[in-house]
Amino acid sequence: MLHEQIKSGIMEAMKAHDADKLKAYRNMVTAFTNELVAKGKKPQDFLNDEEALAVITKLAKQRKDSIEQFKTGGREDLVKEEETELKILEVFLPKLMEKSEVEGIAKAKQAELGITDATKKGMLMSALMKDLKGKADGTVVKEVVDGLF
């Protein structure tokens, strides 16, 4: 189980004196605990792998947003910190599809749904996100859909 694996990773990071990994693992476990409490479960319970991946995905998105904001603000020291944590989070995330793969699926879905004009772009986007949830980055899907019209 992913949740248990990350929890045990804290001890390994402590023994290895790996401060970056330790911080990332602790942040993940804290987010897992918050998710458990939000779902009305006990903090000592474990999330299933799907729930844990959803939490890690959310954390990775937060890191990406922070990196953009810190770059805009000229805080390179914080950018490096966030990038390091993002790399650790990405180890647990499934590899996302490339833009070219998404384009092929989007064109097929567009033909399947018979969408020919930009007014139905939202319908196509919705159908694609449902099919590609967890497999493709939403930003990439949006770029591809915008490029079709």
Contact map, one row per residue, 1 for C-alpha under 8 A:
11111000000000000000000000000000000000000000000110000000000000000000000000000000000000000000000000000000000000000000000000000000000000000000000000000
11111100000000000000000000000000000000000000000110010000000000000000000000000000000000000000000000000000000000000000000000000000000000000000000000000
11111110000000000000000000001001000000000000011110010000000000000000000000000000000000000000000000000000000000000000000000000000000000000000000000000
11111111000000000000000000000000000000000000010000000000000000000000000000000000000000000000000000000000000000000000000000000000000000000000000000000
11111111100000000000000000000000000000000000000000000000000000000000000000000000000000000000000000000000000000000000000000000000000000000000000000000
01111111110000000000000010011000000000000000000000000000000000000000000000000000000000000000000000000000000000000000000000000000000000000000000000000
00111111111000000000000011001000000000000000000000000000000000000000000000000000000000000000000000000000000000000000000000000000000000000000000000000
00011111111100000000000000000000000000000000000000000000000000000000000000000000000000000000000000000000000000000000000000000000000000000000000000000
00001111111110000000010010000000000000000000000000000000000000000000000000000000000000000000000000000000000000000000000000000000000000000000000000000
00000111111111000000110011000000000000000000000000000000000000000000000000000000000000000000000000000000000000000000000000000000000000000000000000000
00000011111111100000000000000000000000000000000000000000000000000000000000000000000000000000000000000000000000000000000000000000000000000000000000000
00000001111111110000000000000000000000000000000000000000000000000000000000000000000000000000000000000000000000000000000000000000000000000000000000000
00000000111111111110110000000000000000000000000000000000000000000000000000000000000000000000000000000000000000000000000000000000000000000000000000000
00000000011111111110010000000000000000000000000000000000000000000000000000000000000000000000000000000000000000000000000000000000000000000000000000000
00000000001111111100000000000000000000000000000000000000000000000000000000000000000000000000000000000000000000000000000000000000000000000000000000000
00000000000111111100000000000000000000000000000000000000000000000000000000000000000000000000000000000000000000000000000000000000000000000000000000000
00000000000011111110000000000000000000000000000000000000000000000000000000000000000000000000000000000000000000000000000000000000000000000000000000000
00000000000011111111110000000000000000000000000000000000000000000000000000000000000000000000000000000000000000000000000000000000000000000000000000000
00000000000011001111111000000000000000000000000000000000000000000000000000000000000000000000000000000000000000000000000000000000000000000000000000000
00000000000000000111111100000000000000000000000000000000000000000000000000000000000110000000000000000000000000000000000000000000000000000000000000000
00000000010010000111111110000000000000000000000000000000000000000000000000000000000010010000000000000000000000000000000000000000000000000000000000000
00000000110011000111111111000000000000000000000000000000000000000000000000000000000000000000000000000000000000000000000000000000000000000000000000000
00000000000000000011111111100000000000000000000000000000000000000000000000000000000010000000000000000000000000000000000000000000000000000000000000000
00000000000000000001111111110000000000000000000000000000000000000000000000000000000010011000000000000000000000000000000000000000000000000000000000000
00000110110000000000111111111000000000000000000000000000000000000000000000000000000000000000000000000000000000000000000000000000000000000000000000000
00000010010000000000011111111100000000000000000000000000000000000000000000000000000000000000000000000000000000000000000000000000000000000000000000000
00000000000000000000001111111110000000000000000000000000000000000000000000000000000000000000000000000000000000000000000000000000000000000000000000000
00000100000000000000000111111111000000000000000000000011001000000000000000000000000000000000000000000000000000000000000000000000000000000000000000000
00100110000000000000000011111111100000000000000000000000000000000000000000000000000000000000000000000000000000000000000000000000000000000000000000000
00000000000000000000000001111111110000000000000000000000000000000000000000000000000000000000000000000000000000000000000000000000000000000000000000000
00000000000000000000000000111111111000000000000000000010000000000000000000000000000000000000000000000000000000000000000000000000000000000000000000000
00100000000000000000000000011111111100000000011000010010000000000000000000000000000000000000000000000000000000000000000000000000000000000000000000000
00000000000000000000000000001111111110000011000000000000000000000000000000000000000000000000000000000000000000000000000000000000000000000000000000000
00000000000000000000000000000111111111000010000000000000000000000000000000000000000000000000000000000000000000000000000000000000000000000000000000000
00000000000000000000000000000011111111100000000000000010000000000000000000000000000000000000000000000000000000000000000000000000000000000000000000000
00000000000000000000000000000001111111111110111000000000000000000000000000000000000000000000000000000000000000000000000000000000000000000000000000000
00000000000000000000000000000000111111111110000000000000000000000000000000000000000000000000000000000000000000000000000000000000000000000000000000000
00000000000000000000000000000000011111111000000000000000000000000000000000000000000000000000000000000000000000000000000000000000000000000000000000000
00000000000000000000000000000000001111111000000000000000000000000000000000000000000000000000000000000000000000000000000000000000000000000000000000000
00000000000000000000000000000000000111111100000000000000000000000000000000000000000000000000000000000000000000000000000000000000000000000000000000000
00000000000000000000000000000000000111111110100000000000000000000000000000000000000000000000000000000000000000000000000000000000000000000000000000000
00000000000000000000000000000000000110011111100000000000000000000000000000000000000000000000000000000000000000000000000000000000000000000000000000000
00000000000000000000000000000000110110001111110000000000000000000000000000000000000000000000000000000000000000000000000000000000000000000000000000000
00000000000000000000000000000000100000000111110000000000000000000000000000000000000000000000000000000000000000000000000000000000000000000000000000000
00000000000000000000000000000000000100001111111000000000000000000000000000000000000000000000000000000000000000000000000000000000000000000000000000000
00110000000000000000000000000001000100000011111100000000000000000000000000000000000000000000000000000000000000000000000000000000000000000000000000000
00100000000000000000000000000001000100000000111111110000000000000000000000000000000000000000000000000000000000000000000000000000000000000000000000000
11100000000000000000000000000000000000000000011111110000000000000000000000000000000000000000000000000000000000000000000000000000000000000000000000000
11100000000000000000000000000000000000000000001111111000000000000000000000000000000000000000000000000000000000000000000000000000000000000000000000000
00000000000000000000000000000000000000000000001111111100000000000000000000000000000000000000000000000000000000000000000000000000000000000000000000000
00000000000000000000000000000000000000000000001111111110000000000000000000000000000000000000000000000000000000000000000000000000000000000000000000000
01100000000000000000000000000001000000000000001111111111000000000000000000000000000000000000000000000000000000000000000000000000000000000000000000000
00000000000000000000000000000000000000000000000011111111100000000000000000000000000000000001100000000000000000000000000000000000000000000000000000000
00000000000000000000000000000000000000000000000001111111110000000000000000000000000000000000000000000000000000000000000000000000000000000000000000000
00000000000000000000000000010011001000000000000000111111111000000000000000000000000000000000000000000000000000000000000000000000000000000000000000000
00000000000000000000000000010000000000000000000000011111111100000000000000000000000000001001100000000000000000000000000000000000000000000000000000000
00000000000000000000000000000000000000000000000000001111111110000000000000000000000000000000100000000000000000000000000000000000000000000000000000000
00000000000000000000000000000000000000000000000000000111111111000000000000000000000000000000000000000000000000000000000000000000000000000000000000000
00000000000000000000000000010000000000000000000000000011111111100000000000000000000000001000000000000000000000000000000000000000000000000000000000000
00000000000000000000000000000000000000000000000000000001111111110000000000000000000001001100000000000000000000000000000000000000000000000000000000000
00000000000000000000000000000000000000000000000000000000111111111000000000000000000000000000000000000000000000000000000000000000000000000000000000000
00000000000000000000000000000000000000000000000000000000011111111100000000000000000000000000000000000000000000000000000000000000000000000000000000000
00000000000000000000000000000000000000000000000000000000001111111110000000000000011011000000000000000000000000000000000000000000000000000000000000000
00000000000000000000000000000000000000000000000000000000000111111111000000000000011001000000000000000000000000000000000000000000000000000000000000000
00000000000000000000000000000000000000000000000000000000000011111111100000000000000000000000000000000000000000000000000000000000000000000000000000000
00000000000000000000000000000000000000000000000000000000000001111111110000000010010000000000000000000000000000000000000000000000000000000000000000000
00000000000000000000000000000000000000000000000000000000000000111111111000000110011000000000000000000000000000000000000000000000000000000000000000000
00000000000000000000000000000000000000000000000000000000000000011111111100000000000000000000000000000000000000000000000000000000000000000000000000000
00000000000000000000000000000000000000000000000000000000000000001111111110000000000000000000000000000000000000000000000000000000000000000000000000000
00000000000000000000000000000000000000000000000000000000000000000111111111110110000000000000000000000000000000000000000000000000000000000000000000000
00000000000000000000000000000000000000000000000000000000000000000011111111110010000000000000000000000000000000000000000000000000000000000000000000000
00000000000000000000000000000000000000000000000000000000000000000001111111100000000000000000000000000000000000000000000000000000000000000000000000000
00000000000000000000000000000000000000000000000000000000000000000000111111100000000000000000000000000000000000000000000000000000000000000000000000000
00000000000000000000000000000000000000000000000000000000000000000000011111110000000000000000000000000000000000000000000000000000000000000000000000000
00000000000000000000000000000000000000000000000000000000000000000000011111111110000000000000000000000000000000000000000000000000000000000000000000000
00000000000000000000000000000000000000000000000000000000000000000000011001111111000000000000000000000000000000000000000000000000000000000000000000000
00000000000000000000000000000000000000000000000000000000000000000000000000111111100000000000000000000000000000000000000000000000000000000000000000000
00000000000000000000000000000000000000000000000000000000000000000010010000111111110000000000000000000000000000000000000000000000000000000000000000000
00000000000000000000000000000000000000000000000000000000000000000110011000111111111000000000000000000000000000000000000000000000000000000000000000000
00000000000000000000000000000000000000000000000000000000000000000000000000011111111100000000000000000000000000000000000000000000000000000000000000000
00000000000000000000000000000000000000000000000000000000000000000000000000001111111110000000000000000000000000000000000000000000000000000000000000000
00000000000000000000000000000000000000000000000000000000000000110110000000000111111111000000000000000000000000000000000000000000000000000000000000000
00000000000000000000000000000000000000000000000000000000000000110010000000000011111111100000000000000000000000000000000000000000000000000000000000000
00000000000000000001000000000000000000000000000000000000000000000000000000000001111111110000000000000000000000000000000000000000000000000000000000000
00000000000000000001101100000000000000000000000000000000000000100000000000000000111111111000000000000000000000000000000000000000000000000000000000000
00000000000000000000000000000000000000000000000000000000000100110000000000000000011111111100000000000000000000000000000000000000000000000000000000000
00000000000000000000000000000000000000000000000000000000000000000000000000000000001111111110000000000000000000000000000000000000000000000000000000000
00000000000000000000100100000000000000000000000000000000000000000000000000000000000111111111000000000000000000000000000000000000000000000000000000000
00000000000000000000000100000000000000000000000000000001001100000000000000000000000011111111100000000000000000000000000000000000000000000000000000000
00000000000000000000000000000000000000000000000000000000000100000000000000000000000001111111110000000000000000000000000000000000000000000000000000000
00000000000000000000000000000000000000000000000000000000000000000000000000000000000000111111110000000000000000000000000000000000000000000000000000000
00000000000000000000000000000000000000000000000000001001000000000000000000000000000000011111110000000000000000000000000000000000000000000000000000000
00000000000000000000000000000000000000000000000000001001100000000000000000000000000000001111111000000000000000000000000000000000000000000000000000000
00000000000000000000000000000000000000000000000000000000000000000000000000000000000000000111111100000000000000000000000000000000000001100000000000000
00000000000000000000000000000000000000000000000000000000000000000000000000000000000000000000111110000000000000000000000000000000000000100000000000000
00000000000000000000000000000000000000000000000000000000000000000000000000000000000000000000011111000000000000000000000000000000000001111000000000000
00000000000000000000000000000000000000000000000000000000000000000000000000000000000000000000001111101100000000000000000000000000000000111000000000000
00000000000000000000000000000000000000000000000000000000000000000000000000000000000000000000000111111100000000000000000000000000000000010000000000000
00000000000000000000000000000000000000000000000000000000000000000000000000000000000000000000000011111110000000000000000000000000000000000001100100000
00000000000000000000000000000000000000000000000000000000000000000000000000000000000000000000000001111111000000000000000000000000000000000000000000000
00000000000000000000000000000000000000000000000000000000000000000000000000000000000000000000000011111111100000000000000000000000000000000000000000000
00000000000000000000000000000000000000000000000000000000000000000000000000000000000000000000000011111111110000000000000000000000000000010001100100000
00000000000000000000000000000000000000000000000000000000000000000000000000000000000000000000000000111111111000000000000000000000000000000000000100000
00000000000000000000000000000000000000000000000000000000000000000000000000000000000000000000000000011111111100000000000000000000000000000000000000000
00000000000000000000000000000000000000000000000000000000000000000000000000000000000000000000000000001111111110000000000000000000000000000000000000000
00000000000000000000000000000000000000000000000000000000000000000000000000000000000000000000000000000111111111000000000000010001000000000000000110000
00000000000000000000000000000000000000000000000000000000000000000000000000000000000000000000000000000011111111100000000000000000000000000000000000010
00000000000000000000000000000000000000000000000000000000000000000000000000000000000000000000000000000001111111110000000000000000000000000000000000000
00000000000000000000000000000000000000000000000000000000000000000000000000000000000000000000000000000000111111111000000000010011000000000000000000000
00000000000000000000000000000000000000000000000000000000000000000000000000000000000000000000000000000000011111111111000000010000000000000000000000000
00000000000000000000000000000000000000000000000000000000000000000000000000000000000000000000000000000000001111111110000000000000000000000000000000000
00000000000000000000000000000000000000000000000000000000000000000000000000000000000000000000000000000000000111111100000000000000000000000000000000000
00000000000000000000000000000000000000000000000000000000000000000000000000000000000000000000000000000000000011111110000000010000000000000000000000000
00000000000000000000000000000000000000000000000000000000000000000000000000000000000000000000000000000000000001111111000000000000000000000000000000000
00000000000000000000000000000000000000000000000000000000000000000000000000000000000000000000000000000000000001101111100110010000000000000000000000000
00000000000000000000000000000000000000000000000000000000000000000000000000000000000000000000000000000000000001000111110100000000000000000000000000000
00000000000000000000000000000000000000000000000000000000000000000000000000000000000000000000000000000000000000000011111110000000000000000000000000001
00000000000000000000000000000000000000000000000000000000000000000000000000000000000000000000000000000000000000000001111110000000000000000000000000001
00000000000000000000000000000000000000000000000000000000000000000000000000000000000000000000000000000000000000000000111111000000000000000000000000000
00000000000000000000000000000000000000000000000000000000000000000000000000000000000000000000000000000000000000000011111111110000000000000000000000000
00000000000000000000000000000000000000000000000000000000000000000000000000000000000000000000000000000000000000000010111111111000000000000000000011000
00000000000000000000000000000000000000000000000000000000000000000000000000000000000000000000000000000000000000000000001111111100000000000000000000000
00000000000000000000000000000000000000000000000000000000000000000000000000000000000000000000000000000000000000000000000111111110000000000000000000000
00000000000000000000000000000000000000000000000000000000000000000000000000000000000000000000000000000000010011001010000111111111000000000000000010000
00000000000000000000000000000000000000000000000000000000000000000000000000000000000000000000000000000000000000000000000011111111100000000000110010000
00000000000000000000000000000000000000000000000000000000000000000000000000000000000000000000000000000000000000000000000001111111110000000000000000000
00000000000000000000000000000000000000000000000000000000000000000000000000000000000000000000000000000000000010000000000000111111111000000000000000000
00000000000000000000000000000000000000000000000000000000000000000000000000000000000000000000000000000000010010000000000000011111111100000000100000000
00000000000000000000000000000000000000000000000000000000000000000000000000000000000000000000000000000000000000000000000000001111111110000100100000000
00000000000000000000000000000000000000000000000000000000000000000000000000000000000000000000000000000000000000000000000000000111111110000000000000000
00000000000000000000000000000000000000000000000000000000000000000000000000000000000000000000000000000000000000000000000000000011111110000000000000000
00000000000000000000000000000000000000000000000000000000000000000000000000000000000000000000000000000000000000000000000000000001111111110000000000000
00000000000000000000000000000000000000000000000000000000000000000000000000000000000000000000000000000000000000000000000000000000111111110000000000000
00000000000000000000000000000000000000000000000000000000000000000000000000000000000000000000010100000000000000000000000000000000000111111000000000000
00000000000000000000000000000000000000000000000000000000000000000000000000000000000000000000011110000000000000000000000000000000000111111000000000000
00000000000000000000000000000000000000000000000000000000000000000000000000000000000000000000000111000100000000000000000000000000000111111101100000000
00000000000000000000000000000000000000000000000000000000000000000000000000000000000000000000000110000000000000000000000000000000000001111111100000000
00000000000000000000000000000000000000000000000000000000000000000000000000000000000000000000000000000000000000000000000000000000100000011111110000000
00000000000000000000000000000000000000000000000000000000000000000000000000000000000000000000000000000000000000000000000000000000000000001111111000000
00000000000000000000000000000000000000000000000000000000000000000000000000000000000000000000000000100100000000000000000000000000000000011111111100000
00000000000000000000000000000000000000000000000000000000000000000000000000000000000000000000000000100100000000000000000000001001100000011111111110000
00000000000000000000000000000000000000000000000000000000000000000000000000000000000000000000000000000000000000000000000000001000000000000111111111000
00000000000000000000000000000000000000000000000000000000000000000000000000000000000000000000000000000000000000000000000000000000000000000011111111100
00000000000000000000000000000000000000000000000000000000000000000000000000000000000000000000000000100110010000000000000000000000000000000001111111110
00000000000000000000000000000000000000000000000000000000000000000000000000000000000000000000000000000000010000000000000010011000000000000000111111111
00000000000000000000000000000000000000000000000000000000000000000000000000000000000000000000000000000000000000000000000010000000000000000000011111111
00000000000000000000000000000000000000000000000000000000000000000000000000000000000000000000000000000000000000000000000000000000000000000000001111111
00000000000000000000000000000000000000000000000000000000000000000000000000000000000000000000000000000000001000000000000000000000000000000000000111111
00000000000000000000000000000000000000000000000000000000000000000000000000000000000000000000000000000000000000000000110000000000000000000000000011111
